[in-house]
Amino acid sequence: MIVAVVPVAFFTEEHVDMTVRFLNKLYDEVDRIGVWHNGGTLAGTGAEMLSGFKDLHIVDAEGWSFYAMWNDGARWANDIEADIMLVLNNDITWPPGSLRILADALASTPPNVAAASPDTGATELRPTAIQDVMLTPTSQGVLPWCFAIRPQFWQPIDERYHVWFGDDEFQNALSQAGHRAIRVGGVPVFHPIGGDTTMGHRPGVAALRLEDQALYASKWA
């Protein structure tokens, strides 16, 4: 069983519309979808929209840190005995079939391969070779906006991180645990240039990033 874990927040009507498009497309790629609703200035509108989708696992995650949502998603995936968990931003786009191919590629690998990321250099869906990648922040063996993982290999992330650097810690922890990661060649997933479509709407973003950076440095420098 392939499941998707998706943190969301709603600050504009476009965030709501974007999530509708995302979920409608995601149903064709996975067997179950979990959404962690983190609030936002249009939280009520977003909650009403989510309630209209069938078979969604919806968690009220208002006030949670980003990585608390990831950690809870991994617990859910393990509880329902999912084989592969996709951790996804709701602002990504992809050619039809890419996410399921990514998950199936991970499922086909030896059991010490924990995670898989799409091919950031691909522009169209033409699956090629599966390649080992280093689990380091600089190599981006795990892309924070789209990756697949065997849930039983999840490494809990420090929930004091707000939004940044927790994915770097996650890669370090996977590596320390002796796990491998792969990149699935020719399988693209696209993320908006500039990265995040919601964080710019939150107050005090620059200060939060500095806090995350200092926490990471205190643990991993």
N, C-alpha and C positions, 0 to 999 in steps of 0.2 A: 504493500500500500504506500502510495506517495501522498504526502500531505504538504500543505503550504502554511507557513507562519508569516503573518503580515501585520506589522505595526502601522497604525494610521492615526492621523490627526487632521482636523478640518478647520482651516482659517479663512478660506475663500470658497465661493461657489465652484471655482475651477477645481479645487481639491476634491469636492464632492463629485463633480462630473468625471474627473480623472479616475476616481476610485470605482465608479460605476463601470466605466469602460474596462478598467483593469480586471474587475471581478468577472464580468461577463466573458472575457477572454480566458481567464484562468480556469474556469470550470472544465474546459476541454483538455487541460494539461494534468490535472491532479485528481485524486480520489476524495480528499477532504480538504477544507479550507478553514483555518483559524484566523480570526482578526482580533487584534488587541487595540481597542479604541482608547486613544490617549487624550481625547478632548479637543481643545481648540475653541476659538471664538464662535464657531458654527457647530459645536459639539452636538446640539440637539438635532440640527438638520442632518448631520452625518449619521447619528444613531437611528433616525427615522428611515434614512436611505438603507442602512444595513439591515434593518428589520424586514425589508421587503425581499431579501434574498433567501433562497431555500437552503436548508442544511448547512448554514454557517455556524461555526463555533465562535461565539462573540464573547470577549472578555472586556469588562469595564476596567480599563487600565489608566483612568485619569489620575495624573500625578505620579505615575510610575516613571522611572528612568527608562531610557531606550533599551538598555541591556537587561533590565528586569523583565521586559516583555519577551526578549529573546530567550532568557532562561526559563520563563514560564511556558513558552512555546515548546521548548525541548522536553519539559516535564509532560506536557499534554501529548506530544508525539510518542514518547515512551509509554505513557499510560494506555494509549490506544494501539500500541505495538506496531507503529508505522515502520516500514522498512527504510524509507528515505524521507527526509524533511528538507523542503526548500525554504530558505529564509529570504524573503523578498521585500523590496521597497514597492510601494504602490505607484511609483512614478516611472517604472521601467516599461519598455515595450519589447516585443520579440516577434520573430517570424513564427507562425503557427507550428507547433510541434517542438520548438526548441527546448522548452522547460522539461517536457517529458523525456526527450532524448538525453538531456543533461542528467536527469535522475536515473534513467536506465543505464547510462554509461557508468555511473558510480556503482550501481547495483551489480554490474558485471565484473568489477575489479576484485582483486584479492581482499580478504577481510581486514587487512591492516591499512587499507586506504579509507580514510575517514571522510574526506570532503572533496568536492569538485566545483570548479568555477567554469563559466562560459569563456569563449574566446573573444577577448576585447578587440582583437584585430580583424575579426570577420565582419563582413558587410552583408552576407547572405547565408542562408542555411545550406551548407554543404559539408556534412560531417566528415572529418578526416581522422587523424591519429589522436589517441589519448596520450598525453605527456605528463610526466611527473613535474611538479613545480615545488619550489621551496616554500616552506611555511614561515615566512618572515614578513614584517610590515612593508619592506621595500619591494619584495617580489610580488606581493599581493596574491599569494596562493589562495586566499579566500577573499573574494570581492564582497565588501560589506553590503552592497545593494542587491546581490543575487548570488547565492551559493547553495549547493546541496550538501547534506551531511547525513551520515548514519547516526540516528539520534542517540544510540547507546554510547557513542564516542564524544558526546557533548562535554565540553569543559566549562563549568560555571564561570561567568564573568562577574567581576566586581561591580555591584550595582550602584556604587558611588559615582561611576562615570555617568555623565549626562547623555552625551551623544557621541563624543569623539574618543578615540584611542582604546575603547573597549574591544573593538575588532582586532587591533594590534595585539592586545593582551591575549585574546582568544587564539590567534595564530601561534603565538609563543607557547601557550599552554598545550596546544595540540602537538607541536613539535617536541616539547619536553616529554610528553606522554608516549612518544615513539610512533606517532601516526604519520601517514603520508597524505598528500593532496595531489589532485590531478587537474589539468586543464583539458577540456574537451574541444579539440580543434574543429573549426568550421561550424561551431554552434554559437551564434551571436545572441546576446541580450543587450539592449541599448539603454543607457542611463543618461538623463539630461546633462548637458555640459554645465559645469559649475556645481553639479552634485545634488544638492538638496532643494526640494520645492517647498518645504514647510518651515525649516529652522529659521529662515530669515524673518519670519513673522513673530518669533518668540522674543520677549524682552530680555536684554542682558546677554545676548548670544556670545559676544566677544569674551565677557568675563567667564561664562560657563566653559568655553573652550580652554581658556587658560587654566581653570581649575582641573579640567580633565588632563591637560598636558602635564601639570605638576604632579598629579596622582600617578600617571604612567611613569614619569621620570623617577619618582620615589620608589617604584617597585621594579623597574626594568632597566634603568640607566646603567 
